[in-house]
Amino acid sequence: MAAFVAERVPPDGCVVLIGGVDVGKTTLARALNRRLGGEVLDADLGQSTIGSPTAITLGTYDGGMRDGYFVGDTTPRGHLVLALCGTLRMARRARRPLVVDTDGFIAGNVGRSYKLALIEALDPDLVVLLPRGMELELLRLSCAAETVCVRISGVRQKTREERISTREANFRAEFARCREVEVPWEEVRWRGTLLGLGEPVDPNTLSKMLGCEVLYARRAGNEAIAVVDGRPLSAGAVKAFWGLEELYLIPKSYMEDRLIGCFRGGRFVGLGRVSRAMPGKLVLSVPQGEVPEAIQPGCLRITASGRELGRSLLP
């Protein structure tokens, strides 16, 4: 099967694998990488085999992750623009030929539209569809790229519990490389959140205005964000006094156990966690205990053992 697909991919080409869960996409991707060389773009956020879960990763099965794009969740649902942007950016940095192993999100109009947008953005030489039944037929008919349909025999379907267990093990492996460091709030360089924009707000002043302890706060234009410990009493009055359109109050508990992506030189280098949020400082669990140049909060809250506690977006 790999030989049949490989002979249709030019030396500088790109092949995209599309299908549901447990249809053999990664099995075929491994076989193609061995035959073709080049690199693999692993776009499966939840069941990553190249690099960190919750990231679009680039590399090889033998060498591991060379580059990555942090999305911050185990599913592209709710993050389709980020996932699409990350896949396209990694594809531009890839060594060819390139094999793109995608996630199993194909259901409904949203899943189909996402995969079609991915195909259009990547403009591959070949799209390999791995159907179980007729679930990819509409996608096949809508796809402008050259497509072939294949079936991989002997692929065992995992249970939901097995998938969760595998994901937790992958997170544990990531966090095992991490060590805790204390970093003052004002020294943290945030990406992708209001916590890294605008000007700092004095926590003591805002604490008195809100009637609860403020750990950290910033204001950017007519929006402000504050991490608080306790129940605020007068958020509306603060908005009116400062002329704000939005005042985002983030409970301390929402910050703690927050998944973070760690960056050096503008590149994603691995996962970490916010262990504790305190007045004046954060305790971060980061790779090798080296303070990253920047961190980006993910959607997940997660324990050091890899157990997911829930999802919440930070503005």
Backbone bond lengths (Angstrom), bond angles and torsions (degrees), N, CA, C in turn:
res aa  C-N    CA-C-N  psi(-1)  N-CA   C-N-CA  omega(-1)  CA-C   N-CA-C  phi
1 M - - - 1.467 - - 1.529 111.78 -
2 A 1.351 116.19 -43.33 1.459 120.33 179.54 1.526 110.86 -63.56
3 A 1.325 116.56 -38.31 1.462 120.14 179.26 1.522 110.98 -64.57
4 F 1.327 116.52 -40.93 1.464 122.05 178.64 1.533 110.54 -59.25
5 V 1.338 117.36 -42.20 1.463 121.54 -179.75 1.528 110.63 -75.70
6 A 1.333 117.17 -44.02 1.462 121.69 -173.55 1.523 112.11 -60.46
7 E 1.334 117.38 -36.99 1.469 119.58 -177.67 1.529 112.40 -69.16
8 R 1.311 117.77 -10.88 1.464 122.48 178.11 1.525 112.91 -98.44
9 V 1.343 117.50 2.46 1.465 121.72 -178.61 1.526 109.07 -111.37
10 P 1.337 119.16 117.87 1.462 121.23 179.40 1.535 111.49 -68.26
11 P 1.343 118.13 163.66 1.470 121.47 -176.43 1.531 114.10 -57.57
12 D 1.336 117.06 -30.52 1.464 119.40 179.08 1.529 110.98 -107.33
13 G 1.345 115.76 23.40 1.454 120.49 -171.62 1.512 115.30 -92.06
14 C 1.328 113.70 -174.61 1.464 122.49 -177.84 1.518 108.39 -142.53
15 V 1.340 116.16 133.94 1.456 121.93 176.25 1.520 108.16 -125.92
16 V 1.334 116.97 133.67 1.457 123.34 -178.60 1.522 109.43 -112.52
17 L 1.325 116.33 130.86 1.461 122.56 179.62 1.521 109.57 -103.20
18 I 1.342 116.15 125.68 1.462 122.27 -176.54 1.523 109.75 -125.59
19 G 1.338 115.93 133.20 1.461 119.94 176.16 1.509 110.63 175.35
20 G 1.331 116.18 170.90 1.457 121.28 178.32 1.516 111.16 -74.30
21 V 1.328 115.94 -167.64 1.466 120.08 -179.76 1.522 109.73 -76.15
22 D 1.339 115.40 144.93 1.465 122.51 173.33 1.522 113.31 58.14
23 V 1.327 116.15 44.89 1.470 119.98 173.95 1.524 111.65 -112.74
24 G 1.360 117.36 -1.53 1.462 120.38 176.16 1.516 115.28 102.97
25 K 1.331 118.17 17.10 1.474 119.74 -179.31 1.529 111.24 -60.92
26 T 1.332 117.02 -48.28 1.462 119.83 -177.90 1.522 111.32 -69.76
27 T 1.329 117.71 -35.51 1.465 120.93 175.33 1.527 110.49 -58.74
28 L 1.329 116.17 -45.51 1.467 120.53 178.71 1.524 110.63 -68.84
29 A 1.342 117.55 -38.79 1.471 120.51 179.65 1.524 110.96 -60.98
30 R 1.329 117.07 -41.95 1.469 120.44 177.56 1.526 111.49 -61.32
31 A 1.323 115.73 -45.74 1.465 120.16 -179.00 1.530 111.11 -64.08
32 L 1.334 116.30 -40.43 1.465 119.80 179.33 1.524 111.37 -67.80
33 N 1.331 117.50 -39.18 1.463 120.71 179.08 1.527 110.92 -63.07
34 R 1.349 116.54 -38.18 1.467 119.68 177.36 1.526 110.79 -65.03
35 R 1.324 118.11 -39.24 1.463 121.84 -177.30 1.527 112.72 -77.97
36 L 1.335 115.98 -42.52 1.461 120.54 -171.17 1.524 113.07 -90.63
37 G 1.350 117.24 -27.77 1.455 119.17 -169.41 1.524 109.24 77.67
38 G 1.323 116.72 -148.82 1.459 120.12 -179.25 1.515 111.50 66.73
39 E 1.342 116.78 -144.13 1.462 120.68 -176.81 1.518 111.12 -134.37
40 V 1.336 113.65 167.20 1.460 122.45 177.19 1.527 108.33 -115.65
41 L 1.321 115.43 133.14 1.460 121.55 172.66 1.529 106.65 -101.87
42 D 1.323 116.02 111.04 1.458 121.94 -177.42 1.525 108.73 -94.77
43 A 1.342 115.91 103.66 1.463 121.27 -177.07 1.526 112.37 -102.23
44 D 1.340 116.84 18.38 1.460 121.15 178.17 1.523 108.41 -94.50
45 L 1.325 117.31 99.40 1.462 122.24 -173.56 1.522 112.78 -65.58
46 G 1.321 117.20 -31.99 1.458 120.38 -174.31 1.511 114.32 -90.78
47 Q 1.323 118.32 -30.38 1.466 122.20 -176.05 1.526 109.94 -126.73
48 S 1.320 116.14 52.31 1.462 121.22 -176.76 1.523 111.33 -65.84
49 T 1.330 116.10 139.90 1.465 120.83 177.00 1.530 112.52 -118.38
50 I 1.325 117.88 -10.76 1.463 121.64 178.61 1.523 111.48 -94.43
51 G 1.317 117.20 -44.42 1.459 120.27 -175.03 1.503 112.37 -146.70
52 S 1.330 115.71 -142.94 1.452 122.10 -172.23 1.520 112.39 -71.90
53 P 1.345 117.18 136.47 1.467 118.49 170.30 1.523 109.82 -62.57
54 T 1.310 116.61 154.33 1.473 125.94 -177.75 1.526 112.36 73.48
55 A 1.328 117.86 10.18 1.466 121.27 177.95 1.523 110.00 -132.05
56 I 1.340 115.85 147.44 1.467 121.95 168.77 1.518 105.93 -80.80
57 T 1.335 118.28 120.06 1.462 119.97 -171.68 1.523 112.13 -121.42
58 L 1.329 114.66 155.93 1.457 122.80 -175.66 1.517 108.56 -131.86
59 G 1.333 116.42 133.54 1.460 120.01 178.62 1.512 110.79 165.91
60 T 1.347 115.59 -145.94 1.461 121.73 178.15 1.524 108.69 -136.11
61 Y 1.329 115.79 161.64 1.465 119.46 -179.71 1.522 111.34 -69.17
62 D 1.321 117.34 -29.99 1.468 120.07 178.82 1.527 111.63 -82.85
63 G 1.323 117.05 -38.19 1.466 120.23 -174.48 1.513 115.29 -95.60
64 G 1.340 118.16 -12.20 1.454 120.71 179.96 1.517 112.53 80.38
65 M 1.320 115.95 -163.32 1.464 122.42 -174.38 1.531 111.98 -74.69
66 R 1.327 116.04 129.43 1.466 121.66 172.65 1.519 111.63 -100.62
67 D 1.323 116.72 -29.59 1.455 121.93 -178.52 1.524 107.69 -154.91
68 G 1.338 116.40 163.03 1.450 118.97 -179.10 1.510 112.57 -161.11
69 Y 1.325 114.86 163.64 1.466 122.83 179.66 1.524 107.01 -132.30
70 F 1.318 116.90 113.83 1.458 122.40 -174.74 1.520 111.01 -77.45
71 V 1.343 115.90 124.29 1.462 122.38 175.21 1.526 110.26 -103.60
72 G 1.338 116.53 -39.64 1.455 120.12 172.83 1.507 115.84 94.55
73 D 1.336 117.52 13.67 1.456 121.26 177.04 1.520 108.37 -149.37
74 T 1.324 115.86 163.02 1.460 120.62 -178.62 1.522 112.60 -91.12
75 T 1.314 117.06 4.14 1.460 122.32 178.52 1.522 109.53 -140.55
76 P 1.330 118.37 147.13 1.460 119.19 175.81 1.525 112.80 -77.17
77 R 1.339 117.92 -13.46 1.464 120.20 179.85 1.515 109.90 -58.10
78 G 1.334 115.73 127.65 1.455 120.41 -176.41 1.512 113.80 85.32
79 H 1.330 117.00 -6.79 1.475 121.35 -178.14 1.525 110.57 -136.80
80 L 1.324 117.14 32.86 1.463 120.20 -172.11 1.525 112.54 -62.24
81 V 1.327 116.72 -37.96 1.474 119.56 179.96 1.521 110.00 -66.42
82 L 1.344 117.17 -45.07 1.461 120.69 178.28 1.528 111.39 -61.39
83 A 1.333 116.14 -44.89 1.459 119.82 -178.82 1.527 111.29 -64.28
84 L 1.324 116.45 -40.90 1.457 120.70 178.66 1.522 110.86 -66.32
85 C 1.321 116.58 -44.37 1.468 121.37 178.82 1.524 110.90 -61.35
86 G 1.351 115.93 -44.30 1.458 120.10 -179.63 1.512 113.02 -64.10
87 T 1.332 117.00 -41.18 1.461 120.51 179.18 1.520 111.06 -64.08
88 L 1.324 116.81 -43.10 1.461 120.85 -179.72 1.528 110.92 -66.05
89 R 1.339 116.98 -41.19 1.467 119.62 -179.88 1.524 111.07 -65.03
90 M 1.331 117.32 -43.83 1.461 119.74 178.58 1.527 111.30 -64.46
91 A 1.330 117.29 -37.38 1.465 120.59 178.84 1.529 110.79 -62.33
92 R 1.323 116.89 -37.65 1.470 120.38 179.54 1.523 112.03 -67.58
93 R 1.337 116.88 -26.53 1.466 121.07 -178.76 1.522 112.70 -93.44
94 A 1.318 117.36 -3.25 1.467 121.56 -170.84 1.520 112.47 -77.11
95 R 1.322 114.34 152.47 1.451 122.28 169.30 1.521 107.92 -88.33
96 R 1.310 116.25 129.85 1.462 121.32 -175.88 1.521 110.73 -90.31
97 P 1.340 117.41 156.46 1.459 127.10 -1.96 1.521 111.78 -69.52
98 L 1.329 114.64 155.03 1.456 121.08 -173.77 1.518 110.91 -118.94
99 V 1.331 116.08 130.39 1.456 123.10 173.52 1.524 107.61 -106.96
100 V 1.334 117.36 124.63 1.463 122.05 -179.93 1.520 108.92 -107.21
101 D 1.335 115.63 113.12 1.469 122.36 179.39 1.528 107.59 -99.76
102 T 1.321 117.68 113.63 1.463 121.35 -173.09 1.526 111.61 -97.23
103 D 1.337 115.95 172.23 1.462 121.73 176.85 1.530 110.26 -79.53
104 G 1.336 116.29 176.70 1.454 121.28 -177.13 1.510 115.00 -93.48
105 F 1.327 117.71 15.76 1.470 122.12 -179.21 1.524 109.16 -80.45
106 I 1.338 116.12 95.09 1.465 121.08 -178.63 1.522 111.73 -128.93
107 A 1.330 116.91 -2.88 1.467 120.62 -170.84 1.521 112.24 -75.79
108 G 1.329 115.74 140.17 1.458 121.59 171.96 1.515 113.73 70.57
109 N 1.307 115.20 -177.19 1.457 120.95 -177.77 1.523 112.27 -66.12
110 V 1.351 116.76 -35.75 1.468 119.94 -178.99 1.519 110.60 -66.91
111 G 1.337 116.86 -48.41 1.455 119.95 179.18 1.515 112.44 -60.87
112 R 1.328 116.33 -43.33 1.469 120.74 179.48 1.532 110.95 -65.86
113 S 1.323 116.77 -43.53 1.473 120.37 -179.98 1.518 111.57 -64.17
114 Y 1.330 115.85 -38.76 1.475 120.17 178.21 1.524 110.53 -62.51
115 K 1.326 117.23 -46.07 1.458 119.69 -179.26 1.532 111.47 -67.19
116 L 1.331 117.92 -37.88 1.457 120.29 176.79 1.527 111.36 -64.51
117 A 1.340 116.98 -40.10 1.469 120.53 177.01 1.520 110.37 -64.12
118 L 1.336 116.42 -39.44 1.463 121.08 178.11 1.526 110.88 -61.73
119 I 1.317 115.78 -44.83 1.471 120.40 179.33 1.522 110.68 -63.50
120 E 1.328 116.80 -44.28 1.463 119.91 -179.58 1.517 111.88 -63.74
121 A 1.342 116.85 -39.57 1.468 120.50 -179.30 1.529 111.29 -68.54
122 L 1.336 117.11 -39.56 1.460 120.37 -177.02 1.529 112.55 -79.93
123 D 1.341 117.30 -26.00 1.467 122.70 -178.76 1.530 111.16 48.68
124 P 1.349 117.43 58.93 1.472 120.28 -175.13 1.517 112.46 -75.15
125 D 1.329 115.42 163.51 1.460 121.22 174.77 1.523 110.98 -76.05
126 L 1.340 115.82 -26.25 1.455 119.89 -177.24 1.529 109.69 -152.94
127 V 1.334 116.16 139.71 1.460 122.35 171.90 1.529 107.45 -114.79
128 V 1.329 115.48 124.08 1.460 120.84 178.24 1.518 107.96 -102.86
129 L 1.314 116.65 117.41 1.458 122.69 177.22 1.518 109.01 -96.62
130 L 1.341 115.38 131.89 1.454 120.82 179.85 1.536 108.33 -118.90
131 P 1.325 117.38 82.19 1.465 120.25 -176.52 1.527 111.87 -82.92
132 R 1.325 115.18 153.36 1.456 120.46 170.17 1.529 109.48 -95.99
133 G 1.338 115.54 -33.80 1.462 122.58 177.29 1.516 108.65 -141.43
134 M 1.340 116.10 -118.80 1.465 121.53 179.65 1.522 112.13 -108.84
135 E 1.335 116.47 14.46 1.469 119.51 -172.42 1.527 113.64 -67.86
136 L 1.325 119.14 -17.29 1.468 121.60 -179.32 1.529 112.82 -104.86
137 E 1.312 117.01 6.24 1.462 119.58 -173.86 1.528 111.74 -65.37
138 L 1.331 118.23 -44.10 1.466 120.47 177.91 1.522 111.27 -63.08
139 L 1.325 116.54 -38.72 1.464 119.61 177.52 1.524 110.09 -64.44
140 R 1.329 116.79 -42.71 1.467 120.23 179.45 1.522 111.19 -60.51
141 L 1.316 116.64 -43.80 1.465 120.49 -178.77 1.525 111.97 -68.57
142 S 1.340 116.98 -26.26 1.472 121.44 -178.12 1.519 112.88 -89.39
143 C 1.317 117.44 -13.61 1.462 121.55 -172.06 1.526 110.93 -83.61
144 A 1.332 116.09 128.30 1.468 120.67 179.91 1.524 112.27 -84.37
145 A 1.332 117.39 -19.14 1.463 120.70 -178.76 1.524 110.75 -77.54
146 E 1.331 116.45 163.07 1.462 121.05 175.11 1.527 109.04 -65.66
147 T 1.308 117.63 132.00 1.458 121.16 -178.43 1.526 110.79 -127.77
148 V 1.330 114.75 150.31 1.459 121.59 169.32 1.528 106.93 -133.84
149 C 1.310 117.45 147.91 1.458 122.41 177.90 1.527 108.73 -108.81
150 V 1.313 116.86 130.12 1.462 121.27 178.33 1.527 108.68 -134.64
151 R 1.315 115.86 158.61 1.458 122.24 174.39 1.520 109.08 -129.07
152 I 1.308 115.86 131.28 1.455 122.17 179.44 1.528 107.96 -99.74
153 S 1.302 116.91 121.93 1.461 120.34 -177.92 1.527 110.71 -84.91
154 G 1.320 115.61 155.22 1.460 121.41 173.87 1.511 115.68 79.42
155 V 1.331 118.36 13.16 1.464 120.78 179.52 1.528 108.51 -84.83
156 R 1.317 115.81 122.73 1.463 120.36 -178.83 1.524 110.51 -85.68
157 Q 1.314 116.78 133.56 1.463 121.15 177.42 1.521 109.66 -81.74
158 K 1.321 115.90 124.75 1.464 121.83 -179.20 1.526 110.10 -82.26
159 T 1.304 116.19 150.95 1.457 120.89 174.06 1.525 109.30 -79.52
160 R 1.324 114.94 163.63 1.471 119.68 176.70 1.525 110.60 -58.23
161 E 1.330 116.39 -39.40 1.464 120.56 -179.85 1.528 111.13 -64.93
162 E 1.320 117.00 -38.20 1.464 119.92 178.13 1.523 111.08 -65.81
163 R 1.324 116.31 -38.51 1.463 119.54 179.29 1.528 110.52 -65.47
164 I 1.322 116.45 -43.23 1.463 120.42 178.36 1.522 110.37 -62.28
165 S 1.336 116.58 -43.20 1.459 121.01 -179.95 1.527 111.64 -62.41
166 T 1.330 116.52 -42.17 1.470 120.34 177.97 1.515 111.24 -64.01
167 R 1.330 115.89 -42.53 1.464 119.81 179.87 1.534 110.81 -63.68
168 E 1.330 116.69 -43.34 1.464 120.01 178.95 1.522 111.15 -62.35
169 A 1.334 116.95 -39.77 1.466 120.51 178.25 1.524 111.11 -63.78
170 N 1.332 117.27 -39.61 1.469 120.84 177.98 1.528 111.15 -64.72
171 F 1.328 116.40 -41.15 1.472 119.45 176.66 1.532 110.43 -64.28
172 R 1.331 117.61 -43.74 1.471 120.31 -179.80 1.525 110.66 -58.88
173 A 1.331 115.88 -41.34 1.462 119.57 179.20 1.528 111.03 -62.30
174 E 1.335 116.61 -39.34 1.464 120.14 177.46 1.529 110.74 -65.31
175 F 1.331 116.29 -47.84 1.463 120.21 -175.19 1.522 112.66 -72.10
176 A 1.338 117.72 -20.31 1.460 120.62 177.58 1.526 111.47 -64.24
177 R 1.325 117.07 -23.69 1.471 121.22 178.41 1.522 112.38 -83.51
178 C 1.331 116.17 -5.44 1.465 120.36 -172.88 1.524 112.43 -93.43
179 R 1.316 115.49 152.50 1.455 123.39 173.54 1.522 107.75 -134.50
180 E 1.328 115.76 151.23 1.465 120.04 -177.27 1.529 111.73 -82.55
181 V 1.321 114.92 139.35 1.461 122.16 175.06 1.528 108.33 -136.86
182 E 1.320 116.59 147.23 1.456 121.61 175.54 1.524 109.36 -96.32
183 V 1.322 116.10 130.07 1.466 121.20 -177.89 1.520 108.95 -132.96
184 P 1.334 118.50 126.86 1.472 119.68 174.70 1.523 110.94 -58.47
185 W 1.316 116.35 141.83 1.463 120.96 -179.91 1.524 111.57 -49.80
186 E 1.333 116.11 -46.10 1.465 119.47 -173.34 1.521 113.01 -70.49
187 E 1.346 118.11 -11.74 1.462 120.67 179.33 1.528 112.84 -96.51
188 V 1.320 116.33 -5.19 1.463 119.72 178.38 1.526 109.19 -81.15
189 R 1.316 115.99 126.52 1.464 120.57 175.15 1.526 107.86 -96.75
190 W 1.329 115.47 109.86 1.460 121.52 -176.66 1.524 110.96 -91.57
191 R 1.329 115.14 147.62 1.458 122.28 171.82 1.517 108.58 -120.11
192 G 1.336 116.12 144.29 1.447 120.81 170.85 1.512 116.19 70.27
193 T 1.318 118.82 23.21 1.448 121.90 179.90 1.527 110.05 -153.88
194 L 1.329 116.06 154.65 1.467 121.22 175.66 1.521 112.52 -61.82
195 L 1.333 117.17 -20.01 1.464 119.94 178.68 1.527 111.86 -60.57
196 G 1.333 117.00 -18.83 1.456 120.40 -179.91 1.516 114.11 -107.66
197 L 1.333 117.97 10.48 1.463 120.74 -175.62 1.524 111.37 -117.39
198 G 1.320 115.15 161.47 1.460 120.55 172.57 1.514 113.85 69.78
199 E 1.332 114.88 -149.53 1.461 122.38 -175.01 1.524 110.31 -113.81
200 P 1.357 117.38 145.02 1.464 119.41 176.68 1.525 111.56 -67.63
201 V 1.327 114.71 149.11 1.461 122.51 177.01 1.522 107.87 -112.28
202 D 1.326 117.30 136.50 1.462 120.78 -179.38 1.539 109.80 -61.52
203 P 1.346 118.33 118.22 1.468 120.63 -177.79 1.529 113.17 -61.33
204 N 1.338 117.69 -36.01 1.469 120.12 -178.34 1.523 111.30 -65.09
205 T 1.332 115.88 -43.05 1.461 119.98 179.45 1.525 110.93 -63.29
206 L 1.348 115.53 -45.15 1.454 119.34 -178.46 1.534 111.41 -70.09
207 S 1.324 116.93 -31.86 1.468 120.48 176.97 1.525 110.71 -60.17
208 K 1.319 116.38 -43.02 1.462 120.48 179.75 1.532 110.77 -66.29
209 M 1.321 116.72 -36.82 1.455 120.30 -178.57 1.525 111.88 -72.33
210 L 1.357 116.49 -36.19 1.463 120.23 -176.56 1.526 113.00 -88.99
211 G 1.314 116.55 -20.48 1.462 119.34 -178.42 1.511 113.45 78.41
212 C 1.350 117.56 22.95 1.468 122.12 174.34 1.523 107.54 -152.26
213 E 1.333 116.36 166.94 1.465 119.65 -177.92 1.526 110.49 -74.33
214 V 1.329 115.51 130.29 1.463 122.32 175.85 1.522 108.00 -106.67
215 L 1.326 116.63 123.24 1.462 121.50 -179.44 1.521 111.98 -84.00
216 Y 1.322 115.91 -35.61 1.468 120.30 -177.37 1.514 107.97 -164.69
217 A 1.330 116.45 146.57 1.469 119.64 -179.45 1.522 109.99 -154.63
218 R 1.339 115.07 149.75 1.463 121.62 174.47 1.521 108.77 -142.03
219 R 1.317 113.30 155.72 1.461 120.00 177.27 1.524 109.24 -129.49
220 A 1.339 115.66 133.76 1.459 121.61 177.52 1.519 108.01 -133.95
221 G 1.319 116.78 108.99 1.455 120.23 -178.69 1.512 111.31 62.88
222 N 1.336 116.80 -126.39 1.458 120.22 -179.33 1.527 112.61 -100.29
223 E 1.351 115.46 24.30 1.458 120.92 175.08 1.525 109.57 -128.83
224 A 1.328 115.93 149.40 1.458 121.36 177.36 1.520 109.01 -142.99
225 I 1.331 114.67 156.00 1.460 121.11 179.12 1.516 108.48 -136.76
226 A 1.331 116.85 141.81 1.457 121.29 179.78 1.521 109.22 -142.94
227 V 1.330 115.86 139.06 1.462 121.82 172.53 1.519 106.64 -95.78
228 V 1.331 116.73 121.86 1.460 120.63 -170.73 1.520 110.77 -122.93
229 D 1.333 114.55 151.07 1.462 122.54 174.35 1.522 107.40 -119.33
230 G 1.301 116.65 103.43 1.458 120.70 -175.44 1.521 110.70 119.10
231 R 1.326 115.36 176.44 1.455 120.61 -177.11 1.525 110.60 -95.35
232 P 1.347 117.30 117.10 1.469 119.31 178.82 1.528 111.32 -68.06
233 L 1.326 114.92 147.56 1.461 119.95 -176.01 1.526 113.47 -105.97
234 S 1.323 116.86 -24.79 1.470 118.16 -168.70 1.522 112.45 -139.22
235 A 1.333 117.48 48.58 1.461 120.41 -179.02 1.522 111.35 -62.69
236 G 1.335 116.92 -40.23 1.462 120.16 179.94 1.513 112.40 -61.34
237 A 1.319 117.20 -39.20 1.460 121.06 179.66 1.525 111.16 -65.89
238 V 1.344 116.23 -38.05 1.468 120.30 178.41 1.524 110.10 -65.87
239 K 1.332 117.09 -42.87 1.458 120.23 177.94 1.522 111.15 -59.62
240 A 1.317 116.22 -44.85 1.461 120.20 -179.17 1.525 111.16 -66.63
241 F 1.324 117.14 -41.79 1.471 121.50 -177.57 1.525 111.23 -64.20
242 W 1.331 116.23 -40.59 1.468 120.67 -178.11 1.534 112.82 -92.18
243 G 1.303 117.74 -4.92 1.462 120.46 -178.24 1.511 113.04 66.96
244 L 1.336 116.33 40.99 1.457 121.58 -177.47 1.517 111.76 -90.85
245 E 1.317 115.26 143.75 1.466 119.87 169.54 1.520 110.65 -83.74
246 E 1.344 116.32 -35.27 1.459 120.63 -179.55 1.522 109.89 -137.31
247 L 1.325 115.47 136.84 1.462 122.73 171.65 1.529 106.23 -129.05
248 Y 1.326 115.77 107.37 1.463 120.84 -178.22 1.526 109.05 -92.90
249 L 1.319 116.30 119.82 1.457 121.88 179.51 1.527 107.94 -108.54
250 I 1.321 116.30 113.55 1.459 122.85 -175.13 1.527 108.93 -103.55
251 P 1.325 118.34 114.57 1.471 119.32 177.56 1.529 111.03 -60.26
252 K 1.316 114.49 144.32 1.468 120.28 177.24 1.526 111.43 -52.06
253 S 1.338 116.24 -39.03 1.465 120.26 -178.45 1.520 112.47 -64.15
254 Y 1.334 118.05 -24.92 1.461 121.56 177.82 1.530 111.71 -76.25
255 M 1.329 116.49 -23.00 1.459 120.55 177.62 1.515 111.20 -82.00
256 E 1.329 115.99 -39.24 1.463 119.90 -176.01 1.524 110.78 -72.02
257 D 1.327 115.90 141.92 1.475 123.76 -174.22 1.526 112.12 67.05
258 R 1.314 117.01 17.70 1.464 121.36 178.40 1.520 110.33 -76.37
259 L 1.330 116.84 128.55 1.456 121.42 173.90 1.526 109.32 -66.77
260 I 1.333 116.41 138.13 1.464 120.49 176.71 1.529 109.87 -132.08
261 G 1.323 115.38 147.12 1.444 121.68 168.85 1.515 108.67 -94.99
262 C 1.331 117.28 135.79 1.470 122.30 -176.77 1.531 109.64 -106.83
263 F 1.338 115.58 140.05 1.469 121.15 -172.72 1.526 110.89 -130.48
264 R 1.336 114.28 142.21 1.462 122.47 171.18 1.523 108.14 -137.93
265 G 1.320 116.29 134.98 1.452 120.01 -179.38 1.514 112.82 58.70
266 G 1.338 116.83 28.04 1.450 121.42 -179.20 1.516 114.50 79.19
267 R 1.340 117.89 1.76 1.455 121.92 -177.62 1.529 110.92 -111.96
268 F 1.323 115.75 143.69 1.463 122.02 176.05 1.519 109.39 -68.63
269 V 1.348 116.88 130.00 1.466 120.77 -177.82 1.524 113.30 -119.96
270 G 1.331 118.56 -8.51 1.455 119.23 178.41 1.512 112.79 154.53
271 L 1.328 114.62 178.01 1.457 121.51 -177.64 1.516 111.80 -97.13
272 G 1.325 115.22 155.70 1.453 122.56 172.98 1.511 109.39 -150.12
273 R 1.342 116.35 -169.70 1.458 122.28 -179.78 1.523 109.76 -144.66
274 V 1.321 115.48 151.75 1.455 120.58 166.39 1.519 106.10 -85.92
275 S 1.326 117.26 109.38 1.467 120.26 -177.65 1.521 111.57 -76.52
276 R 1.351 115.68 -48.05 1.464 120.11 -178.86 1.516 109.56 -146.54
277 A 1.333 114.67 146.92 1.468 121.89 174.35 1.519 107.97 -116.92
278 M 1.335 116.01 126.16 1.460 120.95 -175.45 1.521 109.55 -136.85
279 P 1.330 117.62 164.59 1.465 119.27 174.26 1.529 110.03 -59.11
280 G 1.305 115.78 125.50 1.458 120.46 175.82 1.504 116.07 88.48
281 K 1.341 118.49 -21.21 1.462 118.18 -175.70 1.524 112.12 -158.04
282 L 1.317 113.43 162.58 1.458 123.60 172.85 1.522 108.60 -116.18
283 V 1.311 116.74 147.20 1.459 121.63 168.23 1.521 106.67 -104.57
284 L 1.331 115.20 113.70 1.460 121.48 -177.76 1.519 109.70 -107.75
285 S 1.334 116.30 139.36 1.455 122.00 170.96 1.525 106.34 -101.99
286 V 1.333 116.57 110.48 1.465 121.11 -170.29 1.530 109.92 -131.93
287 P 1.348 117.59 158.25 1.465 120.83 -177.43 1.525 112.63 -54.76
288 Q 1.342 115.42 127.62 1.465 124.24 178.11 1.544 113.16 58.95
289 G 1.318 117.46 11.22 1.457 119.43 179.73 1.514 113.52 69.32
290 E 1.335 117.86 18.87 1.465 122.51 179.00 1.526 108.73 -99.11
291 V 1.318 116.36 122.60 1.462 120.52 -176.68 1.531 109.35 -61.35
292 P 1.325 117.98 122.59 1.472 120.23 -179.34 1.532 111.06 -68.36
293 E 1.335 114.76 158.71 1.464 118.72 174.23 1.521 110.61 -68.08
294 A 1.338 116.44 -30.45 1.469 121.09 178.88 1.513 108.89 -154.76
295 I 1.349 115.63 154.88 1.460 120.33 174.38 1.527 108.75 -131.11
296 Q 1.323 114.56 149.74 1.463 121.37 178.69 1.524 108.69 -125.08
297 P 1.333 118.18 121.97 1.466 119.02 -179.50 1.516 111.45 -70.94
298 G 1.327 115.94 137.97 1.447 120.75 174.21 1.510 111.17 -90.93
299 C 1.309 115.04 -178.82 1.454 121.44 178.79 1.526 111.48 -82.38
300 L 1.342 116.49 -26.42 1.462 121.34 -174.08 1.516 112.62 -84.42
301 R 1.335 114.95 145.63 1.457 122.61 160.67 1.514 105.93 -107.48
302 I 1.347 115.72 134.53 1.457 119.13 -167.63 1.523 109.78 -151.70
303 T 1.347 116.96 144.64 1.455 121.19 178.85 1.521 110.08 -83.74
304 A 1.339 115.97 168.78 1.462 120.84 177.82 1.517 111.94 -64.69
305 S 1.340 116.92 -21.76 1.462 121.11 178.16 1.523 112.43 -84.66
306 G 1.338 117.46 -2.67 1.458 121.27 177.55 1.506 114.71 94.40
307 R 1.336 117.59 4.81 1.468 120.00 -179.76 1.519 109.69 -80.68
308 E 1.345 116.22 125.78 1.457 121.13 -178.81 1.529 109.98 -77.32
309 L 1.336 115.85 130.62 1.468 121.68 -177.75 1.517 112.54 -98.64
310 G 1.310 118.03 -17.11 1.456 121.32 -178.76 1.503 111.19 149.04
311 R 1.327 115.14 179.97 1.457 122.30 -178.77 1.521 110.47 -126.04
312 S 1.309 116.45 140.20 1.461 121.82 171.99 1.513 107.61 -161.03
313 L 1.318 115.91 137.92 1.463 121.01 179.98 1.522 110.05 -89.66
314 L 1.319 116.27 139.29 1.461 121.11 171.48 1.515 108.29 -96.35
315 P 1.333 118.03 125.87 1.476 119.61 178.82 1.530 110.99 -66.50
